[in-house]
Amino acid sequence: MGRTRTYNWEDPAILAEAAGRMAGIDFLRELHAGQLPGPPISYTLDFALDEVEPGRAVFSLTPGEEHYNPIGSVHGGIFATLLDSAAGCAVQSTLPQGMAYTSLDLTVKFLRRITVDTGTVRAIGTVVSQGRQTALAQAQLVDAKDRLLAHATSSCMLFPVPPARQ
Ligand SMILES: CC(C)(COP(=O)(O)OP(=O)(O)OC[C@H]1O[C@@H](n2cnc3c(N)ncnc32)[C@H](O)[C@@H]1OP(=O)(O)O)[C@@H](O)C(=O)NCCC(=O)NCCSC(=O)Cc1ccccc1
């Protein structure tokens, strides 16, 4: 008998509209407090924003079988999703109202495999450098013993919120 999993999510337009009219840190704090619905990807993969402060964001995930690749460990894309989220939200946490961002790239180093036995993992993102048009962020994926599981750097593009989203 195969395993099954069901989940619900909220209309992503609610979140996108809020992101367009709020300062990054206020948006992320409301997300963290549950005053805004999580993004659909957080329900799909079952991970959450744990901490946020200006220039730093932390996400956590407890690995399950549903995250596995065909070779018996957590798929690299799960690592990358957590690292992209942490690095991107670290940048977002510094943006004033009216500014938006998107990640331009993500360079990931997979240092240790993750399995269901690894336990909860945390992706800690911080801003390394911020300019007018781009920001450089990095993120570390660690286990409960703070062992480094993966590392990523990401460049983000900064731009005014498009009029349609304001
Ligand atoms: C193994 C290596 C790549 C290289 O390690 P090195 O630089 O030589 O360093 P070191 O030897 O110090 O090892 C470090 C730790 O690793 C442990 N360990 C070593 N060998 C094995 C082993 N054979 N099996 C189990 N564990 C092994 C080793 O005991 C140590 O742990 P410890 O300190 O004792 O507790 C390591 O960096 C790694 O596992 N990275 C994560 C890669 C990863 O998870 N990628 C994403 C998933 S792939 C994917 O999804 C793509 C895909 C998609 C679709 C379909 C198919 C595929």
The ligand as a Tripos MOL2 file, in Angstrom:
@<TRIPOS>MOLECULE
LIG
   57    60     1     0     0
SMALL
NO_CHARGES

@<TRIPOS>ATOM
      1 C1         29.3800   12.2190    0.0920 C.3       1 LIG1
      2 C2         29.6690   13.6820   -0.1740 C.3       1 LIG1
      3 C3         29.1620   14.0550   -1.5500 C.3       1 LIG1
      4 C4         31.1410   13.9410   -0.1790 C.3       1 LIG1
      5 O1         31.6450   13.8640    1.0720 O.3       1 LIG1
      6 P1         33.1480   14.3020    1.3540 P.3       1 LIG1
      7 O2         33.3960   15.6720    0.8090 O.co2     1 LIG1
      8 O3         34.0440   13.2550    0.8580 O.co2     1 LIG1
      9 O4         33.1320   14.4610    2.9070 O.3       1 LIG1
     10 P2         33.0110   13.3220    4.0200 P.3       1 LIG1
     11 O5         33.5760   12.0470    3.5570 O.co2     1 LIG1
     12 O6         33.4900   13.9390    5.2710 O.co2     1 LIG1
     13 O7         31.4030   13.1700    4.0910 O.3       1 LIG1
     14 C5         30.5730   14.1110    4.7100 C.3       1 LIG1
     15 C6         29.4960   13.3300    5.4110 C.3       1 LIG1
     16 O8         28.8100   12.5050    4.4520 O.3       1 LIG1
     17 C7         28.8800   11.1160    4.8820 C.3       1 LIG1
     18 N1         28.9890   10.2780    3.7180 N.ar      1 LIG1
     19 C8         30.0170   10.2120    2.8780 C.ar      1 LIG1
     20 N2         29.7620    9.3160    1.9060 N.ar      1 LIG1
     21 C9         28.5400    8.7980    2.1470 C.ar      1 LIG1
     22 C10        27.7130    7.8490    1.5110 C.ar      1 LIG1
     23 N3         28.1090    7.2000    0.4140 N.pl3     1 LIG1
     24 N4         26.5050    7.5920    2.0370 N.ar      1 LIG1
     25 C11        26.1220    8.1870    3.1510 C.ar      1 LIG1
     26 N5         26.8380    9.1140    3.8000 N.ar      1 LIG1
     27 C12        28.0450    9.4100    3.3080 C.ar      1 LIG1
     28 C13        30.0750   11.0320    5.7580 C.3       1 LIG1
     29 O9         29.9480    9.9480    6.6380 O.3       1 LIG1
     30 C14        30.0650   12.3740    6.4540 C.3       1 LIG1
     31 O10        29.1500   12.3610    7.5410 O.3       1 LIG1
     32 P3         29.6910   12.1990    9.0430 P.3       1 LIG1
     33 O11        30.6230   13.3270    9.2910 O.co2     1 LIG1
     34 O12        30.3680   10.8890    9.1010 O.co2     1 LIG1
     35 O13        28.4550   12.2610    9.8780 O.co2     1 LIG1
     36 C15        28.9600   14.5520    0.9070 C.3       1 LIG1
     37 O14        29.3490   15.9010    0.6940 O.3       1 LIG1
     38 C16        27.4440   14.4370    0.8350 C.2       1 LIG1
     39 O15        26.8690   13.4110    1.2080 O.2       1 LIG1
     40 N6         26.7720   15.5360    0.3740 N.am      1 LIG1
     41 C17        25.3160   15.5520    0.2540 C.3       1 LIG1
     42 C18        24.8940   15.1420   -1.1480 C.3       1 LIG1
     43 C19        23.3870   15.2120   -1.2390 C.2       1 LIG1
     44 O16        22.6890   14.7990   -0.3190 O.2       1 LIG1
     45 N7         22.8840   15.7810   -2.3910 N.am      1 LIG1
     46 C20        21.4680   15.9640   -2.5590 C.3       1 LIG1
     47 C21        20.7580   14.6620   -2.8660 C.3       1 LIG1
     48 S1         21.1970   14.0630   -4.5080 S.3       1 LIG1
     49 C22        19.8000   14.4640   -5.4540 C.2       1 LIG1
     50 O17        18.7460   14.6800   -4.9260 O.2       1 LIG1
     51 C23        20.0010   14.4730   -6.9290 C.3       1 LIG1
     52 C24        19.1810   13.4270   -7.5320 C.ar      1 LIG1
     53 C25        17.9210   13.7170   -8.0240 C.ar      1 LIG1
     54 C26        17.1480   12.7550   -8.6500 C.ar      1 LIG1
     55 C27        17.6560   11.4680   -8.7880 C.ar      1 LIG1
     56 C28        18.8960   11.1690   -8.2460 C.ar      1 LIG1
     57 C29        19.6510   12.1430   -7.6520 C.ar      1 LIG1
@<TRIPOS>BOND
     1     1     2 1
     2     2     3 1
     3     2     4 1
     4     2    36 1
     5     4     5 1
     6     5     6 1
     7     6     7 2
     8     6     8 1
     9     6     9 1
    10     9    10 1
    11    10    11 2
    12    10    12 1
    13    10    13 1
    14    13    14 1
    15    14    15 1
    16    15    16 1
    17    15    30 1
    18    16    17 1
    19    17    18 1
    20    17    28 1
    21    18    19 ar
    22    18    27 ar
    23    19    20 ar
    24    20    21 ar
    25    21    22 ar
    26    21    27 ar
    27    22    23 1
    28    22    24 ar
    29    24    25 ar
    30    25    26 ar
    31    26    27 ar
    32    28    29 1
    33    28    30 1
    34    30    31 1
    35    31    32 1
    36    32    33 2
    37    32    34 1
    38    32    35 1
    39    36    37 1
    40    36    38 1
    41    38    39 2
    42    38    40 1
    43    40    41 1
    44    41    42 1
    45    42    43 1
    46    43    44 2
    47    43    45 1
    48    45    46 1
    49    46    47 1
    50    47    48 1
    51    48    49 1
    52    49    50 2
    53    49    51 1
    54    51    52 1
    55    52    53 ar
    56    52    57 ar
    57    53    54 ar
    58    54    55 ar
    59    55    56 ar
    60    56    57 ar
@<TRIPOS>SUBSTRUCTURE
     1 LIG1         1 GROUP 0 **** ****
